[in-house]
Amino acid sequence: MKIVLSWLREFCPIDLSPDALGGLLAGKGMHVESVLRPWEGLEGVVVARVLEVRDHPSSDRLCLARIDIGSTEREVVVGVRNMGPGDLVPYAGPGARVPALPEPLESRKIRGVLSEGMICSARELGLSADHSGILVLAPHDPPSAPGADFKAAFGLDDVVLDLEIETNRPDELSVVGVAREVSAATGVPFTPPDTSVAEGGGSASEAASVEIRDLERCPRYLARVIRGVRIGASPIPVQARLTAAGMRPLSNVVDATNYVMLEMGQPMHPFDLDLLEGRGIVVRRATNGERLVTLDEVERELGSDDLVIADRTKSVAIAGVMGSATAEVSETTTDVLLESAYFEPRGIMRTSRRLMLPTEASMRFSRGADPEAVAPAADRAARLMIGWSGGGTVLAGAIDVGGAPERKRLAIRSERASLVIGHEVSTDEIVDVFGRLGVGVEKAEGSVVVEVPSYRPDLEREEDLIEEVVRVQGYESVRATLPGIKQAGDAGPSYALRRRVRETLVRAGLREALSLSFASASDLELMGHAGGVRLANPPSAGEPFLRTSLIPNLLRALTGTLYRGARGAALFEVGHVFRASDPIEEREVVAAAITGPARQGLYGGPRVLDFFDARGALEALMEALSVGDWHLGDTLGRPFHAGRSSEVVVSGDVVGVIGELHPALAKPLDLPDRVAVFELDVEAAALHAGPGVRYRDVPRFPPVRRDLAFTLDAGIPAAAVRAALEEAVGDLLDSCTLFDVHAGAPLPEGKKSLAFAIDFRAPDRTLTDEDASVAVARAVERLAGEFGAELRSG
């Protein structure tokens, strides 16, 4: 919404600068997108009186005009001859600048005659697109003497604020609405526009008729009849304001309706009364296939959901959107039927969107125009038409069919307002706020009853009134306070656990994905889950179940990533899965899926991400959760590769799965042969989680290292051997790393060799070889007794 500053000051005479006003409006919910000065490039143009117009000696098309600019006379070559002696015109002499030209004007010869500047058209001055002739000042224009500065005399030194208006505030789509807000914020009195109009010359109801056949879509329709108008140009300051606000000046009658729409927020439309069959208006639904050529010269096909304005035989406008040429006001118009109506917002919105025809009128009607502004806006427009056309009569009375709905009454409690806003708000303060907004109120016990104005459809409940209180008082009045809670801040245990999971996997090189909690029958089949929780009203017919695993959604995310040209991806998700039981079981799990080259670039090599990369991420996660007693258990079946999959076991409980997807199942998903995944029950793993990160001092004493190799049966897991070895060494153990596994000659068949690098360290002294030898002896004895292991070297 573009607001001309001088126009705003007519109703609220503030003396704030544009920047200060912009800051004030921003605090009230109206962000200033830009401050415009439309005629910044207009300089040196003055009012001139035409003294003589004569033919050009060397041209049949051109003419010469002698003009008086107050201090001297000038001669100008002109391309049109629509002015005559005595007319006042805008003159740009040598050195002057006009918006239509990039450089200052100069004196130059045209067909052998020196032209000292130019006489301007409306387009050259940036007033409108009219370039058909010289702009001649009319009697209704402000009086000006020759030599007067044209820019100052006609309001072309104005400033325009381009405001961003929220969709729930249709009242702010008008100068009056913004002025009302400025008045409430500054305390400067608000003065509404003059809507008085002199009537005479017969009754409007005898000259025309109005019939509404759909009161739901058009609750109110009012018509004014103006006779004897003379179509012409609007006053120059009016054209300037319309242009600055983004409207195109057309004629005094049409401009009056657009002017009042911008001023009061009420769209209107003038019809040539003589072109209306039966000299009447019928508001009705369109018939399917009905066609209408709108004012933009496009033929549009209407449907039964569209509301039209018609006469007794044909439609003449799309209600609330755009008129047609059928009954358009033209130069021959003398009698005008002025429409001012209230239309149901959603219907106008549907029609405007379906026809792809957004207009200034449809924008206001679809957001909710003021049903009580119908009559005063029509009176205001009729008054301007008579004044700008230099004649005409407004027939007595208005044809007003239907009516405005009854105003709502809402109560606002001071106790509730204080609680919501966060500081004490008294009943008197509430009364003051709505008094500044010009809203009627009544005091009650502990509350205030507010009569909601018809121009505020956004006020629907008590919370809306509370918002008005804090908005008018200023958001800066809300103090920053800490909430009253029984414990210190920070995330709760469950949130902290999820954060540890996410941060760990991100550090491991994975990226988080998000998906919805729904699954298809094929998802359940892929994971080998017999039954799922079926939804009574699923959002999609293809996904009628709640998901039992995060893996299918991650696989689809991998496929989508590869479709977009990525060579690989590593994704994870933390979310909830559901199992059919009584009651339904809901668990929080984390899953990951990886595929593609392990490294890229010159030294990347041919290796692809596989089971061991997934295991590395799982190990990092277990370490971050301080889960110590875990290992990989039995191999798995569908959907995993039998030789590259395993259960995840913590303290004897199966809490997850890890493995590579079977290639036969990866192919239908358009995935590579090697896709590794894991899924871990976060809640089950959390039962075995440690306290988190533990810190210790940097060791002050050096370690003693021993490499121990043991021969034992090939079926014994290395993890079990390592655990027993660490337990046997006890407190002297600093680290234990498996660095070699060997099977085959010279070892007997069915045997293997496991080699461990062990660092012994004490926190309070330097260990001796004897200390290390005693610990090694304990370890050898333990492994021999538990696994039948023999020390091969060490």
C-alpha positions, 0 to 999 in steps of 0.5 A: 500500500502506497501512502502519500504523506500529504494525503495522510496529513489531511486526516492526521496532521503530524509533523514527523519526517518520513523516516521517523514515521516509517519507524513508528509504523513499523512498531505498529505492524506496518513495515516500510519497504521503501520511501519514494519521491516520485518527482525527484527528477522534476526541477525548474518547471513553472506555470506559463500563460499562453499569449499567442498560438500561430503556425510554424513557418516551415511545418504544417504539423508544428506550431509556435506558442508565445508564453508569459512566465511572469518575468518575461516572455518566451517562444516555444515550438509545440507539436500539438495545438490543444491550447489557446491564448489565456490557457495556463500550461506547465513550461520547462525552460532551458536548464529545467528537468522533467522525469521523461528526459534524462538530461536538462532541457536546452534551447534549440532550433526546430525547423529553423525556429529557436524553441526556448524549452518545451510546454509539457504533457502529463506524461512528460511530467510523470503525472500519467501516461497521457501524451495526447496533448499539452497539459492545460490547467482546468478551472478546478485546479489550484489557482496559479500565477505565471512564473509559479513553481509547478512542482510546489503548486500542484503537490509534486514535491510529495513523499510516498511510503510503500507499506507492507500490510498484513493480510488480516488488516484490510482497514490499513489498505487505505489512507484513513486506516493508516491515519487512524493508526498514526493518531492512536500512536501519536495522540494527534487528533484524527479527522475523517474525510468530509462525506457530506453531499448536496442532493436535489433534482428528483429521487434516485429510486425513481431513476434506477433500481437494484435487485440482489438475488444472492444476499449471502454473496452480496449482503449489501448493495448501494447505488447513487445516481448522479445526473448531468456530469461532464467527463473530463480530467481530474484536478492535477493534484488528484492525478498526482496522488493517484499516480504516486499511489500506483493508480492510472488517472482516467477521467474525473468520474472514474478517478473519484471512485479510485481516489475514495478507494485509496482514501477510505478502502471502499472499492466502487464502480461507476456505470453509464446509466443510459447503457444499463438495460432497464436502467437497473442493477441485478446482482446474481450468480453467473451461469456456467459458460457465461462470457464477459469482456472485461475492461482489460479487453479479455473475454472471460468465461464465468461459472456458477460460483462467480457473482456478476453485476448485470442489468435486465438483460446481460452481465456488465461486471464481475462483482468485486473484481472488474467491470466491462466495456458494456456500460463503461463511463466514456466521454459521452456519459452524462448520467452515472450510476455509482455502485458501492457494495459489500461482497462476501470475501471468500467468493471474491477471492475464489473468482479472482484467483480462478480468473487470475485477475488480481485487482485493487478492488478484489484485494480489498474485498477478498480481505474483508472490506468495511460493510458500514463504509458503503454509504459514506464512501458513495457519498464521498465519491459523489461529492468529488464527481460533482466538484471535479466535473464542474456540474451535475446533480446527485439525486436525492437518496440512495438505493440501499438494498440489504444491510451491514451485519450487527457489530460484535461485542467482545469482553477483555479482562484486565487480569487475563491481559496482564497474564498474557502480556506479562505485566500489569494492565489496568481496566483504565489502561484498556479503556484508554487504548481503545479510546485512542483507536476510536473504538467504543467501550463499556466498563464492566466488573473486572473487564471492558466490553468492546464494540468491534468496529466494522472495519476490524474483521481481525478482532474475533476473540479476547486474545485479539483485543489483548494484542491491540493493547500491547500493540498500541502501548508499544511492544517495548513496554513488555519487559524481559523476564525469566520464566518461573520454573523450579529448575535451572534451564537447559534441555531435559534428559531426553532432549539432551540424549537426542542432541548427543545422537545427532551431534555424534552422527554429524561429526561422523560425516552423516547428514540428517534427513526428515520424513513423515511417520507414514508407511506403505505396505511395501515398506513393511514388506521390505523390513519383514514386518508382518503387521503395522498400525493401520490408520483410520484416516490416512493422509495418503491412500498409498501410505495407510500405516504408521512406520515400523522402521526409519530405513525405508524412508532413508532409502528413498531419500538416498534414491532421490539424492542420487537422482539429483546427480550426487555420487553418494550420500550418508544420511541419518534420521532420529524419529519414532516407529510404531508396532501393533500391540495393545496398547500400540508401542511407540519407540524412538530410534535412530537409523542411518543409510550410506552408499557411494564412493568412500573418497573422491578426488585424485587419491580417492581410490576405488573403495565404496562405503560398506558395512564397516563404514556403517559400523564405524558410525555406530561405534562412534555413536555408542562411544558418545552414549558411553555404552560399553558392553555391546557387540555384534551378534547373529547374522540377519535375514531380509532385507540384509545381505546374509554375510554382511549383517548382524544384530546389535547387542547391548548387555545381552539385549538386541537393541538394533540391526546393522548390515548391507542391503541385499543387492536384489532388494537394492536394485528395484529402489534404483540404488547401488549394490552396496548400501549399508544401514543400521537402526538402533533403539535409542531408548533401549541403548539409553538404559545402558548409557553412561554419564557422557563425556568423562575427562582425565588428566594428561598422563604424567608418566610414560607407558610400557608397551607389550605386543601379545599374540595368542593362538586359539580356536577360529570361532572365538570372537575377537571382542570377547577375547579383548574384553577378557584381556582388559579385565585381567590387566585391570587398573594398569591398562591404558589402551588395548588395540587389536592390530593383527588377525592371522589364519593359515600356515603355519597355524593348524587348521581351525586355529587363528592368531590374534595380536594385541598392542597393550599400553600399561600405565600407572597414574602415580609412578613409572611402571617397571618391566616387572610390573608389566610382566605380572599383568601379562601373566594374569592376562595369559592365565585368564585367556588360557583358562577361558578360551584355551588360548596359547601365548604365541609371542609377547 
